[in-house]
Amino acid sequence: MVSPISLLLVLSPTTFIYSLSHFAVAGVIANNFYLFSFIAPLQVFHPPPKKIRYLYPRPLHRYLLVCQMNKTIYPPCFFTATNLSWNHLLQLNEHKKIILESLSFLVNDKRTTLYAFVIMSNHIHLIWQPFGDHAPKKIQHCFLKYTAQQIKFNLLKNNEVELKKYKVNAADREYQFWERNPLSIELYSEKVFLQKLNYLHLNPVKARLCKYPEEYLYSSARFYETGNDDWGILSQYRGS
């Protein structure tokens, strides 16, 4: 009888690594230490991510066809960023507009595709997807850094008392406006995508800011209800 390892060796190097990964994962329960000591050296021969067209389980859901058109290697993500200590920093429309300006830049600069958003008084939710080979972490960093700087400039000019709430004793910054480690969840199925989309759009309703999601101005709900993109930054998640 031929062992599983012998069978895998006759495959191409790429298939071998992927198949061996699946084989090794199955053995994680049996021998945790053996798995990681065995699989780590093989990762050196894994094809570079930039050569992979997409990283989705097959068959692709219809909504992910837009990923192929963008030739992206990253899935859509549900992203949440919260203001420091849940302060209501985004209560001001001026600060909401800073968020939208940053999103507009990232979309127009072809760094990300934006499918949905909502801006609440102390946090934001986005469903976005890196465009091409732009790394998610770099996009997040750029977005949070720019918005923090612009909000700081606005408070320095108009409300220094409010600004003091965000002064921190940190080596790398004087002020902090966003909580560290924002939430980012990859969305690999249409079912989960729609769950996050509905959750996002219902935020203002649950906060009693409106009766229906499409009535809230700083949200993409109206786009999905009427097809009108008031901000000029949204893409329909089905790619149509």
Buried (B, 14 or more C-beta within 10 A) or exposed (E): EEEEEEEBEEEEEEEBBBBBBEBBEEBEEEEEEEBEEEBEEBEEEEEEEEEEEBEBEEEBBEBBEBBEEBEBBBBBBBBBBBBBEEBEBBEBEEBBBBBBBBBBBBBEEEBBBBBBBBBBBBBBBBBBBBBBEBEBEEBBEBBBEBBBBBBBEBBEEEEEEBBEBBEEEEEEEEBBBBBEEBEBBBBBBBEBBEEBBEEBBBBBBEEEBBEEBBBBBBBBBBBBEEEEEBBEBBBEBEBE
